[in-house]
Amino acid sequence: MITSFVFKALDRRAIWVIAVLVGLAVLVPLLNLALPAGHPLHVPNYAISLMGKYLTYALLALALDLVWGYCGILSLGHGAFFALGGYAMGMYLMRQIGARGVYGDPVLPDFMVFLNWQELPWFWYGFDQFWFAAIMIVLVPGALAFVFGWFAFRSRVTGVYLSIITQAMTYALLLAFFRNEMGFGGNNGLTDFKDILGYAIQADTTRAALFSASALALAAAFLICSGIVRSKFGKVLVAVRDAESRSRFFGYRVENVKLFVFVVSAMMAGVAGALYVPQVGIINPGEFAPANSIEVVIWTAVGGRGTLVGPIVGAVLVNAGKSVFTAAFPEFWLFALGALFVAVTLFLPKGIVGALSGLATRRPRRPAPVIRDAAGEAAE
Amino acid sequence: MKRFIAALFILPMLFSGAGADDGLIERIDALATGKLKDRAAQIEAISETGDARAVPALQALRDGSLYFRKSDKKVFLAEKSGSDFVLKDPLTAAEVETLSKSAVRKVKVNNRLRRQLTAVIGSMTLESPDPGTRLAAARTIFKTGDVSALEALEAAIRTEQNADVLAAMELARASALLKSDAETFEKVKAVELVGTRGGRDAVPLLKELESSQDESIAQAAGKQIAQIEKAQVLWNSAQTVWYGISLGSVLLLAAIGLAVTFGVMGVINMAHGEMVMLGAYTTFVVQEVIRGSFPGLFDYSLLMALPLAFLVAGACGFAMERGIIRFLYGRPLETLLATWGVSLILQQAIRTIFGPTNREVGNPSWMSGAYELGGLTLTANRLWIVVFALIVFAALFLVLKRTGFGLQMRAVTQNRKMASSMGIRTPWVDALTFALGSGIAGIAGVALSQIANVSPNLGQSYIIDSFMVVVFGGVGNLWGTLVGAMTLGIANKFLEPYAGAVLAKILILVFIILFIQKRPRGLFALKGRAVEA
């Protein structure tokens, strides 16, 4: 069954994407580590971290595309799952610091010593083990998504109402994580990491490995998403998106379908956050800000929702644009981002990838509101 | 006995004085003569005159700012300026001259004298012709329980005409009586008086008595404390309700425009907060112009800003509807994204023009100060905002229910096609409705500029709250918005003492998230066909 799932998932586009990602995962670290600094093909160190960060963003956007593009659930709170995954990783990294902190306490992280805490809170137990942290990275976002989705989908909260309460959810978490009493470092968050799995986090080789891990995680997530979308379940997903009531009358348990895909998506977002944190070296409550989650939506929309490839393209393009813009004209980045929101919704409702594949297949235009399952069509 | 001696001492001076006025000034000047031990009698001599004009000099003596000129031993109120002293006439407080430190000397005073001075000042002020002075004096005695003032109080009560002052004096007498060695039954009566009229300020006094030797007094005091505390709990919750209403009216102001654009039109306008921000910045600009050109009109600045803010935000909303939103009807999620983009652009535009820091928006004089209502304190700006929010609500309600435009608006909401076939220009109505909602947000900005920081992030801090209010109250229902705003405001303020401000907000958010599960259409859901539209 698993082989057939994987086999089905691998249409031509998926093979290309996964091949490119795996290629990147091998090639980029090689170009960074093996070539001398002066060589024209040498990839500088800062670029590795930057690209690694883009890839985790791409993974987050891909997760959002699965729920928004294929199931019509516009989550404005995916940043919350991302940040939770990040915090789980951050807690592991904090515990790895050990006695090397500023205060030199063997167990307690610096901020707890600073707050005069005597012992580790119960929810920090186990985070000194990587396997435990790794489980938490998917479990915590998944559990939150499950509880949230259980209530929301069962009582048929849909459309913009759902969007607004997901936004409220991440806003509430933002406020909560700002509190020192929560035990997650309050305003400053978790930072000053030293090691990951015994390797120094600042080392070039570790950075290169993290980049590879991000690329491979993205490839794996793409495989999973592609498999879900191309399976029979994927067809139900699209049916729910396009005609929820009708699917319900056909006998599909709409809320279970939604819940499943929402939880899977949240777990992917958690993994993205976990890979993001060691590469940027900090996690703080700012990641929960509603604005961040909405920005993820625009990456997905720019690239083309409901295409799976689109969000990856969109996330990388928009963030590369952001890096260039904020360095060159910091004043204008928000103008550009705002204009992007307006322009994409008005003129490019299917995003870059949607528009391109529309050109490629040269089909007569269909009525606007229906979003085509572009990944499926390309395989025909 | 003391008085008698003082009188003896003063007698010769009395006769040496030329007239009443000169007598007073000479008695004050007498403070510069003699030793510290003579001073009590000198003070007593001044108090004998009962002339309230001497009070500033006595107060200065108590506070150690009474000096005399070495050359002629004349007494002055002195104010230090650098190493010199500015001397002022003790009666008129008119400036006389500035002398160096070596030319003056302080009139010495000790703690015993300070106590005496307090009592003397109290009794002198009790006879003052100004009721405000008398009231303040009575309140001071009530707080200190000054036994020496008892006699003066008795005398003052006999002649007092003003009812408020009389009540305060009786209270003061009761308080002084409790400290004296009066009979038990008198004291019990005094305790009751203090308890029933004294309010919160009486508690420390009564607490002291609760441990008194005399059983009946202790009992009476205990009973009064219990009663006061019970009343206090009541007033405290009333105060919390007031804070809640105040917060609720802020939420109402922020959400009411959204109730039109989101509630009536179904458009998710993420730039709504920025319309509020535009209104606040309009107020800032109006105030700047007034400060620069017509400073006399400052008190009317808010009134002038109101229509302007409505126009600025309304025009902006109109442009948004015509330029962007009308292409996205029926695609709410895209509308959400596009308006978010607009909000980013507006924020950055304001940041570029006015800078990223907070801008100072002043309060006109009629919005500062506070009113006391029983145990409640109502600050004027909060009070005005509550009133203003209700006025805006009522005005919007009337526009929707009583004008032709409101009728057309409701018609379009209920059945667009039918409205269109009846000859209503639906696109025009859409644009105007959106402009109306945005304009109201602008007006809200004028009010919020008085209590919030005017910065480019002003709108962001309100957007989620306003959506919560509208969704909680029920979309498409103005009453829902009102009830929703007030409920959330009051609930928030009641939770705050138990959970802290941030946790209270989180709890409210969680509550709303759960509430929407239970009633996805809000508190006051629309019924009928409009629901499915």
Contacts between the chains, C-beta under 8 A, distances in Angstrom:
chain1	res1	chain2	res2	distance
A	74	B	333	4.8
A	74	B	336	7.5
A	148	B	513	7.9
A	151	B	513	7.8
A	151	B	514	7.0
A	151	B	517	4.5
A	152	B	517	6.4
A	154	B	517	7.5
A	155	B	516	7.8
A	155	B	517	4.3
A	155	B	518	6.8
A	155	B	520	5.9
A	156	B	520	6.4
A	157	B	516	5.8
A	157	B	517	6.5
A	157	B	520	5.0
A	159	B	332	6.2
A	159	B	333	7.4
A	160	B	268	5.2
A	160	B	332	4.8
A	160	B	333	6.9
A	160	B	336	6.5
A	161	B	471	6.6
A	161	B	516	6.4
A	161	B	520	6.2
A	163	B	268	7.8
A	163	B	333	6.9
A	163	B	336	6.5
A	164	B	268	7.9
A	164	B	467	5.1
A	164	B	468	7.9
A	164	B	471	6.0
A	165	B	471	7.8
A	165	B	512	7.5
A	165	B	513	5.0
A	165	B	516	5.6
A	167	B	464	6.4
A	167	B	467	7.6
A	168	B	464	6.3
A	168	B	467	7.8
A	168	B	468	6.4
A	168	B	509	5.0
A	168	B	512	6.5
A	168	B	513	5.7
A	169	B	509	7.8
A	169	B	513	6.3
A	171	B	464	5.2
A	171	B	509	6.5
A	172	B	505	7.8
A	172	B	506	4.8
A	172	B	509	4.1
A	172	B	510	6.1
A	172	B	513	7.7
A	175	B	502	5.2
A	175	B	505	5.8
A	175	B	506	5.2
A	175	B	509	7.8
A	176	B	502	7.7
A	176	B	503	7.8
A	176	B	506	5.4
A	178	B	502	6.8
A	179	B	502	5.8
A	179	B	503	7.2
A	290	B	464	6.6
A	291	B	460	7.6
A	294	B	270	8.0
A	294	B	337	7.6
A	294	B	340	5.5
A	297	B	337	6.3
A	298	B	337	6.6
A	298	B	341	7.9
A	301	B	337	6.3
A	331	B	348	7.3
A	331	B	352	6.0
A	332	B	348	7.8
A	334	B	344	4.9
A	334	B	345	7.1
A	334	B	347	6.6
A	334	B	348	3.7
A	334	B	351	7.9
A	335	B	344	7.7
A	335	B	345	5.7
A	335	B	348	5.2
A	335	B	349	7.7
A	337	B	341	7.3
A	337	B	344	5.6
A	338	B	340	8.0
A	338	B	341	4.2
A	338	B	342	6.5
A	338	B	343	7.4
A	338	B	344	3.5
A	338	B	345	3.6
A	338	B	348	6.9
A	339	B	341	6.7
A	339	B	345	6.7
A	340	B	341	6.8
A	341	B	337	5.3
A	341	B	338	6.0
A	341	B	340	5.7
A	341	B	341	2.5
A	341	B	342	7.7
A	341	B	344	6.9
A	342	B	324	6.0
A	342	B	338	5.0
A	342	B	341	4.3
A	342	B	342	6.5
A	342	B	345	7.9
A	344	B	337	7.6
A	345	B	328	6.5
A	345	B	334	4.4
A	345	B	335	7.8
A	345	B	337	5.1
A	345	B	338	4.3
A	345	B	341	7.6
A	346	B	324	6.7
A	346	B	327	5.9
A	346	B	328	7.5
A	346	B	338	6.7
A	349	B	334	6.9
A	369	B	330	7.3
A	369	B	331	6.9
